[in-house]
Amino acid sequence: IHISKGGIKSDCTVCPSVKTLPPSWRQTLEKVMEHALASREDYIDSDLMQGGGVVQREEKNVYINWLRAELGKLDQENMSTRKEKHGAKITSTTDNSPAGGDTNAPNENNQIIADYNRRKQQFFYRINTLEKDISSCKQSRADISTRRSFLTFQMSDAQKRILQLEAELDRISTLPEKMDVSSNVIHGSDQRFTVLRLRQELRNELDETHANIAMGKAGVIEGDKTSELLSHQIEVKEERLKQRHAAYFSFDCESKLVMRFGSKICLDHKVVMAKYFLIWASMAQRRTRLRRIITRVARDERRKTTILVLKRWKEFMQKEKDGNANSNEDELFGIGGALLKQAERKQNESIALTAYAVKNILH
């Protein structure tokens, strides 16, 4: 809180939290190289060369040469990574498809298929992402297997070291504590120690070796769990990759089918409307012809039926006049028959009136 000369307090300002990233492998090697070059000792204690958190005493020149070799490997890896990225950029500008297909066809047919380029790029991005994830998981699983072998080798050496330390402890267990003895177990060469100091050094190293074995076992167990998890992730991602390939194959087949008929499709609105109008006119003419045919057929059927009915009517009326009508065989029923009788009666009346009128006129 800032307080001015007049006693006015400002608002409280909270500094954002800052997180320091751990140093990279290159930064660690460069820092250790600086200490090694600045050291005046012939031997350097470090856990980098052997790994596993076990501190070993190394010769200065051998250690410096190893550091230079590791830095050289990192430089080569960085150069190869840059070349791969540069080559990938060039390839992506010249070829957007995994199989190296022609990119002009999608641009020409992008107007026929909506969002063709975008959908195709989405398929490629998802497929490439899954392939990279699968490759990364496999590489991590291989690194875990290598790490497991290294830890197993270290634990085997640690077990042998425990046997040496316990044998040395058994050898000096009966000696007086102030007695001076020679031992090559601690530093690899004969050195003079008091029994008390040698026993303490042996026990300290024995405890440290047991702790390293415990750490190695924990690392192996954790590596096995991580390897199982990576194997499961690889199976899931490979299944997804198969689904993406199948979906892209279906999309590609449908696109090729549409593109095959793309040249026959006109995008001009007026031409499309004229084409549909011609199709509609052709269908209308066809329906008109069919309607004429149906009307003619229906008219012929009605004509045939009417002729048949009139013929039956005349036969019936003739039989009725002659008195030969059979009530069981011939009979008029319904409103149609009644109207026919009424029509015939009126016709006869009209004929009779006309004949009477003509007769009167003639006389």
BELVENSUL-V317264 format. One record per residue. N is the residue number from 1. RES is the residue in three letters. PSI is psi in whole degrees, -180 to 180 (none if undefined). D_CENTER is the distance of its C-alpha to the mean C-alpha in whole Angstrom. Layout:
# BELVENSUL-V317264
N&RES&PSI&D_CENTER + N&RES&PSI&D_CENTER
This chain:
# BELVENSUL-V317264
1&ILE&129&53 + 2&HIS&132&55 + 3&ILE&123&59 + 4&SER&178&61 + 5&LYS&-29&65 + 6&GLY&2&65 + 7&GLY&14&64 + 8&ILE&129&61 + 9&LYS&138&57 + 10&SER&171&54 + 11&ASP&152&51 + 12&CYS&131&49 + 13&THR&126&46 + 14&VAL&124&44 + 15&CYS&137&42 + 16&PRO&151&38 + 17&SER&139&37 + 18&VAL&129&37 + 19&LYS&128&35 + 20&THR&125&36 + 21&LEU&146&33 + 22&PRO&150&34 + 23&PRO&148&35 + 24&SER&173&33 + 25&TRP&-38&34 + 26&ARG&-44&36 + 27&GLN&-39&38 + 28&THR&-44&39 + 29&LEU&-42&40 + 30&GLU&-39&42 + 31&LYS&-43&44 + 32&VAL&-35&45 + 33&MET&-42&46 + 34&GLU&-44&48 + 35&HIS&-39&50 + 36&ALA&-42&50 + 37&LEU&-31&52 + 38&ALA&-14&54 + 39&SER&145&55 + 40&ARG&-1&59 + 41&GLU&158&58 + 42&ASP&-20&58 + 43&TYR&149&55 + 44&ILE&130&52 + 45&ASP&123&50 + 46&SER&154&47 + 47&ASP&9&43 + 48&LEU&-41&41 + 49&MET&-42&42 + 50&GLN&-31&42 + 51&GLY&175&39 + 52&GLY&7&39 + 53&GLY&10&41 + 54&VAL&120&44 + 55&VAL&126&47 + 56&GLN&152&49 + 57&ARG&121&52 + 58&GLU&153&51 + 59&GLU&145&53 + 60&LYS&-47&53 + 61&ASN&-42&53 + 62&VAL&-40&50 + 63&TYR&-42&48 + 64&ILE&-42&48 + 65&ASN&-37&47 + 66&TRP&-40&44 + 67&LEU&-42&43 + 68&ARG&-39&44 + 69&ALA&-41&42 + 70&GLU&-41&39 + 71&LEU&-36&39 + 72&GLY&-40&39 + 73&LYS&-41&36 + 74&LEU&-39&34 + 75&ASP&-42&35 + 76&GLN&-40&34 + 77&GLU&-40&31 + 78&ASN&-40&30 + 79&MET&-44&32 + 80&SER&-37&29 + 81&THR&-42&26 + 82&ARG&-41&28 + 83&LYS&-41&28 + 84&GLU&-43&25 + 85&LYS&-41&24 + 86&HIS&-42&26 + 87&GLY&-36&25 + 88&ALA&-37&22 + 89&LYS&-42&23 + 90&ILE&-43&25 + 91&THR&-39&23 + 92&SER&-28&20 + 93&THR&-25&23 + 94&THR&-22&24 + 95&ASP&116&21 + 96&ASN&-5&18 + 97&SER&150&16 + 98&PRO&-32&16 + 99&ALA&3&18 + 100&GLY&41&21 + 101&GLY&175&21 + 102&ASP&132&24 + 103&THR&-9&23 + 104&ASN&-35&26 + 105&ALA&-45&25 + 106&PRO&-37&22 + 107&ASN&-36&24 + 108&GLU&-33&27 + 109&ASN&8&25 + 110&ASN&-25&23 + 111&GLN&-26&26 + 112&ILE&-44&25 + 113&ILE&124&22 + 114&ALA&129&21 + 115&ASP&41&18 + 116&TYR&-50&18 + 117&ASN&-42&17 + 118&ARG&-45&15 + 119&ARG&-38&13 + 120&LYS&-43&13 + 121&GLN&-36&13 + 122&GLN&-44&9 + 123&PHE&-47&8 + 124&PHE&-41&10 + 125&TYR&-44&9 + 126&ARG&-41&5 + 127&ILE&-46&7 + 128&ASN&-38&10 + 129&THR&-44&9 + 130&LEU&-41&7 + 131&GLU&-42&11 + 132&LYS&-41&13 + 133&ASP&-42&12 + 134&ILE&-44&13 + 135&SER&-40&16 + 136&SER&-41&17 + 137&CYS&-41&17 + 138&LYS&-40&19 + 139&GLN&-41&21 + 140&SER&-39&22 + 141&ARG&-38&22 + 142&ALA&-39&25 + 143&ASP&-38&26 + 144&ILE&-40&27 + 145&SER&-41&29 + 146&THR&-42&31 + 147&ARG&-38&32 + 148&ARG&-43&33 + 149&SER&-40&35 + 150&PHE&-43&37 + 151&LEU&-39&37 + 152&THR&-42&39 + 153&PHE&-42&41 + 154&GLN&-42&42 + 155&MET&-34&43 + 156&SER&-44&45 + 157&ASP&-38&47 + 158&ALA&-37&47 + 159&GLN&-41&49 + 160&LYS&-39&51 + 161&ARG&-37&52 + 162&ILE&-42&53 + 163&LEU&-41&55 + 164&GLN&-44&57 + 165&LEU&-42&57 + 166&GLU&-37&58 + 167&ALA&-40&61 + 168&GLU&-39&62 + 169&LEU&-41&63 + 170&ASP&-34&65 + 171&ARG&-37&67 + 172&ILE&4&68 + 173&SER&-27&68 + 174&THR&0&72 + 175&LEU&153&73 + 176&PRO&151&74 + 177&GLU&-32&72 + 178&LYS&1&74 + 179&MET&141&74 + 180&ASP&131&73 + 181&VAL&158&71 + 182&SER&139&69 + 183&SER&140&65 + 184&ASN&14&62 + 185&VAL&-34&60 + 186&ILE&-54&59 + 187&HIS&2&58 + 188&GLY&-3&59 + 189&SER&156&62 + 190&ASP&126&66 + 191&GLN&152&66 + 192&ARG&132&69 + 193&PHE&154&68 + 194&THR&156&70 + 195&VAL&-39&69 + 196&LEU&-45&68 + 197&ARG&-41&66 + 198&LEU&-40&64 + 199&ARG&-41&63 + 200&GLN&-43&62 + 201&GLU&-42&60 + 202&LEU&-42&59 + 203&ARG&-40&58 + 204&ASN&-46&55 + 205&GLU&-34&54 + 206&LEU&-44&53 + 207&ASP&-42&52 + 208&GLU&-38&49 + 209&THR&-41&48 + 210&HIS&-41&48 + 211&ALA&-38&46 + 212&ASN&-38&44 + 213&ILE&-41&43 + 214&ALA&-42&42 + 215&MET&-38&39 + 216&GLY&-43&38 + 217&LYS&-43&38 + 218&ALA&-39&36 + 219&GLY&-39&34 + 220&VAL&-44&33 + 221&ILE&-46&32 + 222&GLU&-38&30 + 223&GLY&-39&28 + 224&ASP&-42&28 + 225&LYS&-43&26 + 226&THR&-38&24 + 227&SER&-41&23 + 228&GLU&-42&22 + 229&LEU&-40&20 + 230&LEU&-38&18 + 231&SER&-41&18 + 232&HIS&-42&17 + 233&GLN&-38&14 + 234&ILE&-43&14 + 235&GLU&-44&14 + 236&VAL&-45&11 + 237&LYS&-35&9 + 238&GLU&-37&10 + 239&GLU&-43&9 + 240&ARG&-37&5 + 241&LEU&-40&6 + 242&LYS&-43&9 + 243&GLN&-40&7 + 244&ARG&-40&5 + 245&HIS&-42&9 + 246&ALA&-42&10 + 247&ALA&-40&9 + 248&TYR&-37&10 + 249&PHE&-43&13 + 250&SER&-44&14 + 251&PHE&-41&14 + 252&ASP&-41&16 + 253&CYS&-44&18 + 254&GLU&-38&19 + 255&SER&-42&19 + 256&LYS&-38&22 + 257&LEU&-41&24 + 258&VAL&-41&24 + 259&MET&-28&25 + 260&ARG&-37&28 + 261&PHE&11&29 + 262&GLY&-35&29 + 263&SER&-22&32 + 264&LYS&-7&34 + 265&ILE&127&33 + 266&CYS&134&35 + 267&LEU&-1&34 + 268&ASP&129&37 + 269&HIS&-43&38 + 270&LYS&-42&42 + 271&VAL&-40&41 + 272&VAL&-43&38 + 273&MET&-40&41 + 274&ALA&-39&44 + 275&LYS&-46&42 + 276&TYR&-33&41 + 277&PHE&-41&45 + 278&LEU&-40&46 + 279&ILE&-43&44 + 280&TRP&-42&45 + 281&ALA&-40&49 + 282&SER&-42&48 + 283&MET&-37&47 + 284&ALA&-42&50 + 285&GLN&-40&53 + 286&ARG&-42&51 + 287&ARG&-36&52 + 288&THR&-44&55 + 289&ARG&-42&56 + 290&LEU&-40&55 + 291&ARG&-40&57 + 292&ARG&-44&60 + 293&ILE&-44&60 + 294&ILE&-41&59 + 295&THR&-43&62 + 296&ARG&-42&64 + 297&VAL&-43&64 + 298&ALA&-40&64 + 299&ARG&-41&67 + 300&ASP&-39&69 + 301&GLU&-42&68 + 302&ARG&-39&70 + 303&ARG&-44&73 + 304&LYS&-43&73 + 305&THR&-42&73 + 306&THR&-43&76 + 307&ILE&-42&78 + 308&LEU&-42&78 + 309&VAL&-44&78 + 310&LEU&-38&81 + 311&LYS&-45&83 + 312&ARG&-36&83 + 313&TRP&-44&84 + 314&LYS&-41&87 + 315&GLU&-41&88 + 316&PHE&-45&88 + 317&MET&-36&90 + 318&GLN&-42&92 + 319&LYS&-37&93 + 320&GLU&-37&93 + 321&LYS&-41&96 + 322&ASP&-12&98 + 323&GLY&18&97 + 324&ASN&12&95 + 325&ALA&132&92 + 326&ASN&117&91 + 327&SER&-25&89 + 328&ASN&-34&87 + 329&GLU&-46&85 + 330&ASP&127&85 + 331&GLU&136&85 + 332&LEU&133&83 + 333&PHE&159&81 + 334&GLY&173&79 + 335&ILE&-28&79 + 336&GLY&-44&79 + 337&GLY&-41&82 + 338&ALA&-43&84 + 339&LEU&-36&83 + 340&LEU&-44&84 + 341&LYS&-45&87 + 342&GLN&-41&88 + 343&ALA&-42&87 + 344&GLU&-38&89 + 345&ARG&-45&92 + 346&LYS&-35&92 + 347&GLN&-43&92 + 348&ASN&-41&95 + 349&GLU&-41&96 + 350&SER&-40&95 + 351&ILE&-40&97 + 352&ALA&-45&100 + 353&LEU&-43&100 + 354&THR&-42&100 + 355&ALA&-40&102 + 356&TYR&-42&105 + 357&ALA&-44&105 + 358&VAL&-39&105 + 359&LYS&-42&108 + 360&ASN&-39&110 + 361&ILE&-41&109 + 362&LEU&-34&111 + 363&HIS&none&114
